[in-house]
Amino acid sequence: MTATTPTRAANGSRPRALVTGGAGFIGSHLCERLLAEGKDVIAMDNLLTGDLANIEHLFGSPHFTFVHQDVTNYIHVPGRLDYILHFASPASPVDYLELPIQTLKVGAMGTHKALGLAREKKARLLLASTSEVYGDPLVHPQREDYWGNVNPIGPRGVYDEAKRFAEAITMAYQRAHGVETRIVRIFNTYGPRMRLNDGRVLPSFMSQALRGEPLTVFGDGSQTRSFCYVDDLVEGVLRLLYSDEKLPVNIGNPREMTILQFAEAVLHSTGSKSGIEYRPLPVDDPKVRQPDIGKARRLLGWEPKVVLEEGLRRTTEYFRRKVAQGR
Ligand code: UDP
């Protein structure tokens, strides 16, 4: 089953959706799906961590527009707007360590601007939040009613607290101004169009495996993550967008594994003979992470479909091309 979607706006024309961060990894997949559903799509991105290569195949569509703009400063969209999917943000630990102020600003001011636009246009806004709001969790697996264990002044605080503020201001606009909002808490997601050098575990392991270099496992590799294939994630996000649920919903794959097991899965998928090299664990790196997706199952009838082995196979194909092109 795919997400049911209104294909016509009330006045009979195609619904219009704005995707901030539309040239990013998840944003570009969303643009593609929204176009396939019959929407007019505006992708907005300042290309700080996004890449036009992710959306250049959409430029031929008369229903697709790209706007090069930083949503932190202002967002101007002429005409009607039905949906705003706010996905603009650096989203890998390496990116937000290198771009701490931009990360805080887009999460705080960018979300404020997006909400102001939603209010003005009477559009429904979906905020891309994150499992990072749970920090280094003391409750496992993480359910939406867990408030988290976050260090506000640590290096990851710029992302965690920006997203916590983004959730707070989204709820405030919902309560104070009656803006229609949705909040998705995204857990580790992987797939084609991740940036080769974004420092996240999958692109790092993929490029190392495909180049025959050792895989850099941080710490002893016993920390856990749960990896969701991007198509599953997009399906969950859109089901939430079209649902009536106003409170945050986790979307992720509950299959949990250690980073060492993940390294082995990447070696297997790529057929690489690379070894493992241990590196120091980054500050405040969560020891465990696994979504409780009971709420998404119950309210959205959603659960992931793509098993890790299949997702890694598709992702390996993409990274093989990227590594061959040297980018
Ligand atoms: N990690 C690793 N080697 C790398 C990159 C990351 O072992 O080259 C680990 C990292 O310490 C973390 C996990 O993989 O425990 C996931 O890291 P990622 O940066 O993808 O995102 P996070 O889940 O920490 O936000």
Residues whose N, C-alpha, C, O or C-beta is under 5 A from the ligand:
A	BS01	UDP	P93 G199 R200 V201 L202 S204 T216 V217 F218 Q223 I259 D285 P286
